[in-house]
Amino acid sequence: MNSYDVAVIGSGPGGYVAAIRCAQLGMKTVLIEKYSTLGGTCLNVGCIPSKALLDSSHHYDDALKHFENHGIEITGDVKISLEKMIARKDTVVSQTTAGIDFLMKKNKIEVINGMGSFKDATHVLISKEDGTSEEIEAKSTIIATGSKPSSLPFITLDKERIITSTEALKLKEIPKHLVIIGGGVIGLELGQVYRRLGAEVSVIEYMDRIIPTMDKSQSKELAKTFKKQGVKFFLSHKVAGVTINGDQVTVTAHDKKDKEVSITGDYCLVSVGRKP
């Protein structure tokens, strides 16, 4: 059985940075990660890929609306290839996660792929994808297992038409109408990506303003920007249900006067926060 001073479970920005610091302080360190790539949600299906798509969609929007103002003329229609955009995003992610691999090797941190669970206070059992398991001993363990998308108890995520941010980052087509449940940063970020690419975007928010956890002044200014871009908002609306009919998704909600509203699109992004 291999023994370590510190075991870190989870390789996201919390986990891999903690592992590096432990190694720098002279501790024998192991990093345990259940997925095949390091970096956690942020690097693989969160911050980095979403910013890559935002960047690409911004360039497209610029070419479509603003290049001519700078004396740049494009002959013919400006075309978008979502497939190439997603491929570029994947390349950015691969390069970033490869950087984490390099840092682990540089700092002599052992990486074990598998699901870590405690046998007792100083022993961790790692279950691997091939069905085998490995037990290690660690004087101390850092739990850095991050978060995953939350949903609503009455919504079934089929991950094809009713999706989370993870699926929204790898769609095969630009939605005709993307209905977003939740007016927080994640939903708005992805909504802006697909709005720039030509999708109709509707955002349903339970509170009376978007990004409700931030200052009202920020919320007000951001709402102005999104409305100029053509995003529709249904504020103070409580979602009651989501149904699928073929390639159509209908979201039913009630406003503050309890009036029922139905919004139909081809994709529904459930973006109501994250949970451990």
ZAMARGU-4260 file (C-alpha; in steps of 0.2 Angstrom, whole numbers, plus 5000, padded with zeros to 4 digits):
<rodrens>
0) 5000/5000/5000 | 5007/5017/4995 | 5008/5030/5009 | 5007/5049/5007 | 5007/5064/5018
5) 4992/5072/5009 | 4979/5065/4997 | 4969/5078/4988 | 4952/5072/4981 | 4947/5082/4966
10) 4958/5091/4953 | 4948/5108/4950 | 4956/5125/4954 | 4954/5121/4973 | 4961/5104/4972
15) 4976/5105/4960 | 4982/5122/4968 | 4981/5114/4985 | 4991/5099/4979 | 5004/5110/4972
20) 5006/5120/4988 | 5008/5104/4998 | 5021/5097/4986 | 5031/5114/4987 | 5031/5112/5006
25) 5039/5095/5005 | 5024/5084/5007 | 5022/5068/4997 | 5006/5072/4988 | 4994/5062/4978
30) 4979/5069/4968 | 4964/5058/4965 | 4952/5063/4950 | 4937/5053/4944 | 4937/5060/4927
35) 4951/5056/4913 | 4956/5075/4913 | 4962/5086/4927 | 4955/5103/4930 | 4937/5100/4936
40) 4922/5109/4931 | 4930/5126/4928 | 4943/5120/4915 | 4933/5106/4907 | 4914/5111/4907
45) 4913/5128/4915 | 4924/5144/4915 | 4936/5140/4902 | 4925/5132/4888 | 4911/5145/4891
50) 4924/5160/4889 | 4930/5151/4873 | 4913/5151/4865 | 4909/5169/4871 | 4925/5174/4863
55) 4921/5166/4846 | 4903/5172/4847 | 4909/5190/4850 | 4921/5189/4834 | 4906/5183/4824
60) 4895/5197/4831 | 4908/5210/4827 | 4911/5203/4809 | 4892/5204/4806 | 4889/5221/4814
65) 4904/5231/4816 | 4918/5227/4804 | 4912/5239/4791 | 4913/5253/4803 | 4932/5250/4804
70) 4934/5249/4785 | 4934/5230/4784 | 4922/5224/4770 | 4917/5206/4769 | 4911/5200/4752
75) 4895/5189/4753 | 4887/5183/4769 | 4896/5180/4785 | 4894/5162/4790 | 4896/5153/4806
80) 4902/5135/4808 | 4896/5129/4826 | 4906/5113/4823 | 4922/5122/4821 | 4918/5134/4835
85) 4915/5119/4847 | 4931/5111/4840 | 4941/5127/4844 | 4933/5127/4862 | 4939/5109/4864
90) 4956/5113/4859 | 4957/5127/4871 | 4951/5115/4885 | 4964/5102/4880 | 4978/5114/4880
95) 4973/5121/4897 | 4971/5103/4905 | 4988/5098/4898 | 4995/5113/4907 | 4988/5105/4924
100) 4996/5088/4919 | 5013/5097/4917 | 5011/5106/4934 | 5008/5089/4942 | 5024/5081/4934
105) 5034/5097/4938 | 5029/5096/4956 | 5031/5077/4957 | 5013/5074/4962 | 5006/5057/4958
110) 4989/5057/4950 | 4977/5042/4952 | 4961/5042/4941 | 4946/5035/4951 | 4933/5039/4963
115) 4940/5041/4981 | 4930/5036/4996 | 4935/5035/5015 | 4939/5018/5022 | 4944/5027/5038
120) 4952/5043/5043 | 4969/5039/5036 | 4964/5027/5022 | 4956/5031/5005 | 4949/5018/4993
125) 4950/5023/4975 | 4937/5014/4963 | 4943/5014/4945 | 4934/5014/4929 | 4940/4996/4924
130) 4932/4989/4940 | 4948/4988/4950 | 4952/4997/4966 | 4967/5004/4975 | 4969/5008/4993
135) 4981/5021/4999 | 4986/5028/5016 | 4987/5047/5019 | 4990/5057/5035 | 4979/5071/5029
140) 4966/5072/5016 | 4959/5087/5007 | 4942/5086/5000 | 4940/5097/4984 | 4926/5088/4975
145) 4918/5104/4968 | 4900/5105/4962 | 4888/5100/4949 | 4872/5108/4941 | 4857/5109/4951
150) 4839/5106/4944 | 4821/5108/4950 | 4813/5092/4958 | 4799/5092/4945 | 4811/5093/4930
155) 4818/5078/4921 | 4834/5082/4913 | 4835/5071/4897 | 4851/5080/4892 | 4846/5081/4874
160) 4832/5094/4874 | 4831/5099/4893 | 4849/5102/4896 | 4862/5109/4909 | 4877/5120/4905
165) 4887/5105/4902 | 4877/5100/4887 | 4875/5118/4881 | 4893/5119/4878 | 4893/5105/4865
170) 4877/5107/4855 | 4877/5100/4838 | 4866/5114/4831 | 4862/5132/4835 | 4845/5132/4844
175) 4831/5141/4835 | 4824/5146/4852 | 4833/5143/4868 | 4823/5144/4884 | 4833/5147/4899
180) 4827/5144/4917 | 4837/5155/4929 | 4844/5172/4926 | 4861/5169/4935 | 4878/5171/4927
185) 4879/5154/4919 | 4863/5155/4910 | 4865/5172/4904 | 4883/5169/4898 | 4877/5154/4887
190) 4862/5164/4882 | 4872/5178/4875 | 4883/5165/4866 | 4868/5158/4856 | 4859/5174/4855
195) 4874/5181/4846 | 4874/5166/4834 | 4856/5170/4829 | 4845/5160/4842 | 4830/5167/4850
200) 4833/5167/4869 | 4820/5169/4883 | 4826/5169/4901 | 4814/5165/4915 | 4819/5171/4932
205) 4810/5168/4949 | 4816/5185/4956 | 4812/5202/4950 | 4829/5205/4942 | 4843/5195/4933
210) 4859/5191/4943 | 4849/5193/4959 | 4865/5189/4970 | 4874/5205/4963 | 4871/5223/4965
215) 4855/5230/4958 | 4865/5243/4948 | 4874/5229/4939 | 4858/5219/4936 | 4850/5235/4929
220) 4864/5238/4917 | 4866/5220/4911 | 4848/5219/4908 | 4849/5234/4897 | 4863/5226/4887
225) 4854/5210/4885 | 4838/5218/4879 | 4847/5228/4866 | 4854/5211/4860 | 4836/5204/4859
230) 4836/5193/4874 | 4818/5192/4881 | 4816/5191/4900 | 4801/5184/4911 | 4805/5191/4928
235) 4796/5186/4944 | 4790/5170/4935 | 4789/5154/4945 | 4792/5139/4933 | 4778/5125/4936
240) 4783/5112/4923 | 4793/5108/4907 | 4787/5096/4894 | 4794/5088/4878 | 4784/5085/4862
245) 4796/5079/4848 | 4809/5092/4846 | 4800/5105/4855 | 4801/5110/4874 | 4787/5120/4883
250) 4791/5128/4899 | 4775/5133/4909 | 4777/5147/4922 | 4766/5159/4933 | 4769/5177/4935
255) 4767/5186/4952 | 4748/5188/4948 | 4748/5169/4946 | 4744/5171/4927 | 4750/5156/4917
260) 4763/5159/4903 | 4769/5145/4891 | 4786/5147/4882 | 4790/5135/4868 | 4808/5132/4861
265) 4818/5118/4854 | 4830/5118/4869 | 4828/5122/4888 | 4843/5126/4898 | 4841/5123/4916
270) 4853/5135/4925 | 4847/5137/4943 | 4864/5136/4952 | 4875/5122/4957 | 4877/5110/4972
275) 4891/5100/4980
</rodrens>
